[in-house]
Amino acid sequence: MNALTRFTAMALLAASTAAHAQPPATWVASWQASPQPVWDAAFLFPTLVPAALEGQTFRQTARLSLGGDQLRVRLSNAYGTAPLQIGAASVAGADGQAPLALTFDGRPGTQIAPGQAGLSDPVLLPTRDLQTVQVSVYVPAHTPLRTFHWDGRQTASIGAGDQTLAPRMDPASTTTARLFVSGIEVQAAAGARSVVVIGDSITDGATASLDRDQRWTDHLAERLAPHGVAVVNAGISGGRLLRDGMGESALGRFQRDVLDQPGIASVIVLIGINDISWPGTAFARNQARPTLSELQAGYRALATRAHARGLRVLGATLPPFAGALPGTPLDDYYAADKDALRRQLNAWLRTDSPFDAVIDLDTALRDPADPSRMAADYDSGDHLHPGDAGNRAMAEAVDLQLLLPDALPVAPR
């Protein structure tokens, strides 16, 4: 063997060894909008979407938690009663950039059966942590809208025809609800993991500044992204722990919205205030309020299911809400006996919960002079939902050491 041959062989061996020394990249959930069933016109809140689309494109913006070399998009027909026919779909790195066509099993469109979801083929689109992307979906046929995410906190566009490959949309209308897209996954660096936060409107971002990514999960994502940890928002406005409301209960959707997410390593649970406060209001006039033991059993069920998957699960205390929703049809949302149950539940969470750790958001947000109320600096003004500063305070109340990759088991897939 001459010197050149030996050199070439050694170089190939070194390259092969280096390649094998590099752990493979991993698919992780980087963004989510939990599906909800579209309600009828008699409901307390408008749907914010038309009854149907036909020959139209829907374009929405999403901010990823972690970036990666490739991504894939999940489309949902969770509550559809007929197959969902997708004519074309695309993703762009930012507004004004040329979109890349998405394919499904190598085809430009797909059909998604009722109750199912469809995952696109991976597309080579390098993205950065906390980068914004735009996803466009074209539906050619008459498509009644049965599945959506109501409170997107992001302006989306609806335009005529197939505009999936247009750098800029020509919109006929806009909405802050989300359609079709329920998740975005990225092929991130080896060791990357996801945290899923399941909750209600406080997590969904109600009252956070529109189009500015000011949900508390957005702020938490900013803290965790440098550590290779994504934060996925599984909040649903009007969500409850035990009963369906403006979406399935946390118990009912835990598999889909939490356990089925790729790369998940931990879960944060912040839900229960609607269970306590909806009964007796216009939302649930004839429903009985759950007991403390029923709420505790619900939390235990979530923790048991998470632990069975090898996940770390964190609970969060329920923030104060005295005087909530004044001047609205739900101005009876707060009552002293409801607050007493919230305090009992929080005391149990702090001392005897089934969770691996507890984030004390009640303490982080309450007014020291009146612990039943949210501090004015953190209040959005409706005395239930934190404003932007309150959302940041919530994220800062989280001990990051509980969520870093070295502290977490990896869920078996």
C-alpha positions, -999 to 999 in steps of 0.1 A, spaced: 0 0 0 16 33 -11 15 65 11 -14 81 -8 -35 50 -4 -27 47 33 -35 84 37 -68 81 19 -78 50 39 -69 67 72 -89 98 63 -120 77 54 -116 58 87 -113 90 107 -144 104 89 -164 73 96 -153 72 132 -163 109 137 -196 103 120 -204 74 143 -193 94 173 -219 120 166 -252 111 181 -281 113 156 -303 143 155 -337 138 170 -373 149 162 -389 171 188 -421 190 191 -413 227 187 -448 243 184 -484 232 190 -520 245 188 -542 220 205 -573 212 184 -608 221 196 -642 213 181 -658 243 164 -689 253 184 -722 266 170 -734 301 168 -754 299 200 -723 296 221 -712 325 243 -682 334 222 -681 338 183 -659 312 165 -639 338 146 -639 316 115 -663 311 86 -685 281 86 -666 266 56 -638 273 32 -638 264 -5 -610 271 -30 -592 291 -4 -558 293 14 -553 298 51 -519 312 62 -508 314 98 -476 323 117 -460 302 144 -429 308 165 -408 277 170 -391 270 203 -361 251 189 -348 253 154 -333 225 134 -322 214 99 -355 200 89 -391 203 100 -425 186 94 -460 198 99 -490 181 115 -525 188 102 -555 178 122 -591 166 114 -597 157 150 -633 167 151 -642 164 115 -672 143 104 -659 138 68 -624 134 53 -604 166 51 -591 171 16 -558 192 15 -550 204 -20 -516 219 -12 -495 231 18 -463 250 23 -440 264 49 -418 296 47 -391 308 70 -406 343 74 -431 366 58 -421 375 23 -398 345 18 -405 320 -10 -425 292 6 -414 255 2 -441 231 -8 -449 204 17 -456 168 6 -474 139 22 -460 105 13 -444 122 -17 -476 139 -29 -485 176 -28 -519 170 -10 -534 146 13 -567 133 27 -571 131 65 -598 108 79 -622 120 105 -607 120 140 -571 117 125 -541 138 118 -516 139 89 -479 145 92 -460 160 63 -428 146 49 -397 163 63 -387 194 44 -352 208 44 -356 242 60 -329 252 85 -344 272 113 -331 290 144 -343 288 179 -373 311 184 -377 316 147 -410 325 131 -424 304 103 -455 306 82 -476 276 72 -502 278 44 -529 253 36 -551 252 5 -585 234 5 -600 231 -30 -634 216 -22 -662 228 1 -648 222 35 -670 227 66 -648 238 95 -651 214 124 -617 216 140 -598 247 151 -578 264 178 -599 293 190 -575 318 206 -543 318 185 -532 353 197 -518 356 161 -533 372 130 -539 347 102 -550 353 67 -577 337 44 -573 343 6 -589 331 -26 -573 303 -46 -541 284 -41 -517 309 -26 -495 284 -8 -464 293 -29 -470 330 -29 -443 349 -9 -470 373 3 -507 365 7 -535 385 -9 -559 382 20 -597 386 18 -601 384 55 -582 378 87 -588 360 120 -570 352 153 -581 316 153 -560 288 139 -570 262 114 -556 228 102 -521 231 117 -518 214 151 -481 210 154 -446 216 140 -417 192 147 -381 199 140 -351 177 136 -330 193 163 -295 186 178 -290 153 196 -302 156 232 -329 182 225 -361 176 244 -396 191 247 -416 204 277 -454 203 271 -475 227 292 -511 216 294 -536 242 306 -565 266 300 -567 302 288 -539 314 311 -515 291 293 -532 296 259 -523 333 262 -557 351 266 -551 388 269 -514 385 259 -504 411 233 -515 400 199 -488 390 174 -460 395 199 -455 360 214 -461 371 250 -477 340 265 -460 327 296 -449 296 276 -432 320 251 -411 335 279 -403 301 292 -392 290 258 -368 320 256 -352 308 289 -350 271 279 -340 273 242 -303 279 250 -303 246 269 -318 226 240 -353 224 255 -384 233 235 -416 245 252 -449 234 236 -481 251 245 -510 227 250 -533 253 264 -570 256 254 -591 286 264 -620 274 285 -602 241 292 -609 221 323 -593 192 341 -623 170 346 -650 180 321 -651 190 285 -657 227 278 -644 247 250 -624 216 241 -618 182 256 -609 179 293 -572 176 301 -578 140 310 -594 134 276 -567 150 255 -536 141 275 -526 113 252 -529 134 220 -516 167 232 -489 156 256 -479 119 255 -479 116 217 -456 146 212 -421 136 199 -391 142 221 -411 150 252 -392 147 285 -415 166 309 -450 180 315 -462 211 333 -499 210 345 -516 243 351 -554 237 350 -584 237 373 -596 272 377 -624 267 352 -635 234 370 -639 255 401 -655 286 386 -676 276 356 -704 258 376 -732 283 382 -722 307 354 -735 311 319 -710 284 308 -723 257 331 -754 269 349 -766 235 361 -733 217 367 -721 209 402 -688 222 413 -662 194 417 -650 185 452 -614 188 464 -611 150 463 -623 149 427 -598 175 416 -570 157 434 -580 124 417 -578 142 383 -543 154 391 -532 120 403 -545 104 370 -524 128 349 -493 123 371 -497 85 369 -500 85 331 -469 108 328 -448 87 352 -458 55 333 -441 70 303 -410 79 323 -417 116 322 -411 142 349 -443 160 357 -446 194 374 -478 209 388 -486 246 393 -507 263 419 -537 282 406 -532 320 405 -556 344 424 -587 356 406 -608 378 429 -631 401 410 -625 382 377 -642 392 345 -661 423 356 -688 437 333 -690 405 313 -717 377 311 -693 358 334 -690 384 362 -702 357 386 -670 337 378 -655 346 411 -670 339 445 -656 336 480 -664 299 483 -648 292 449 -617 309 461 -617 288 493 -616 257 471 -587 271 451 -568 278 483 -574 243 496 -562 229 463 -531 250 463 -523 240 499 -525 203 488 -504 209 458 -476 225 479 -476 198 505 -489 164 492 -493 165 454 -484 136 431 -461 158 411 -423 157 410 -422 194 418 -446 223 421 -443 258 405 -459 283 429 -476 307 405 -501 317 431 -473 332 452 -456 347 421 -486 366 410 -507 375 440 -510 409 456 -491 408 490 -517 431 505 -546 410 493 -536 374 484 -570 367 468 -562 392 440 -535 394 413 -510 421 418 -519 451 397 -486 451 378 -493 416 366 -530 419 359 -543 422 323 -572 441 337 -597 413 339 -584 400 372 -581 365 359 -555 365 331 -520 379 336 -509 406 312 -475 405 294 -456 414 326 -475 387 345 -467 361 319 -431 369 321 -432 367 359 -448 332 356 -420 320 334 -394 335 357 -410 316 386 -399 283 371 -367 267 384 -350 258 351 -329 231 368 -361 210 369 -364 211 332 -329 208 318 -321 176 298 -297 161 324 -325 162 350 -350 145 329 -358 109 318 -365 104 281 -399 91 272 -399 57 255 -413 59 219 
